Amino acid sequence: MAAKRISKSSIDWAAFAALLPKFEMKNFNAFKARSDGYLMKMLSYPENPPAIDFNAYKQKVSSNKELVQKLEQAYKSLKIVYPKDSTLNAEIDKQEKEFASSCEDYKEIANLKISEAQKLRKKFEEMIPHRNMTYEDFAMTFPDWIMTMDSPSIFPHEEKTPGLDKKTREELAAPDEISDRIRNNMCTTMTNTSSSLKIRQACESGKKFAEVFYEKLDKNRHTMGQLFHESAILVWNGNNCSGKNNILEFYGNLPTIDTTLSSIDAQPLSSLISQEQTSIMVTCNGRMAFNKRNQCFMESFILTAENNVWKIVTDTFRTY
């Protein structure tokens, strides 16, 4: 009979537990144990007060039957009801609405992420297999994942990447006599000589050029303008950059670099390709530390002789 008093407020604990994440089960079990304790204590009491034989009292207290009658009426009229909650239910309902609203917001964000992930998955399925993809293919497929002049940083991306501003580069762009002498010596005339001599000269010039170029890239970027032709072209991990000034701006915005060369290869270009202009191709491999983060690279240059000085016509760089 006592259980009837709480039939309206019984809790389906199994359904309750099914809605909870695993990390909340400890709190759930503690809450259920506390609730069960209150329930057992309440069920230990009878549903109604114990019956009292007031007729026996009336016979024994014959001189004051009215008092016994009043006590009997008061005892029978006694009723203990559940206390009415004036605030907790309202607070719980308010929290439920707020939580439901936050869940809807989360669902909306999650659905957007799911949609983006599905699009990316479809892109992965339709694109060229990564093992067959060149850096140019990667740049065309994922233009937001590559280094550009607007975002030249390497992960973790910083709001401001190290580099000299345009004004500082112009102020520091004084002639470097030592570098000029080195480049003048590098650019020896390669016409009217034997093939083996041309190759030997190309190798020597390529080695000296690579040493000068990466020394400037690592420590003296403001002097790199002396190395580039006015109409030079740079392709950096699939990003095209034309013109000497634009190339210098791009290099100036790169993060701090520390280069370690592992191989240098140079060879003269055929006059059919270079249009009778003395030119060599230099290919360098090694490792670069971008903000102390190492990455392998390959860089290829085409150099042409201009006033007995090697000038970079094309510069193609890629990491792997």
Buried (B, 14 or more C-beta within 10 A) or exposed (E): EEEEBEEEEEEEEEEEEEEEEEEEEEEBEEEBEEEEEEBEEEEEEEEEEEEEEBEEBBEEBEEEEEEBEEBBEEEEEEEEEEEEEEEEEEEEEEEEEEEEEEEEEEEEEEEEEEEEEEEEEEEEEEBEEEEEBEBBBBBBBBEEEBBBBEEBBBEEEEEEBEBBEEEEBEEEBEEBEEBEEBBEEBBEEBEEBEEEEBBBBBBBBBBBBBBBBBBBBBEEBBBBBBBBBEEBBBBBBBBEBEBBEBBBBBBBBBBEBBBEBEEBBBBBBEEEEBEEEBBBBBBBBBBBBBBEEEEEBBBBBBBBBBEEBBBBBBBBBBBE
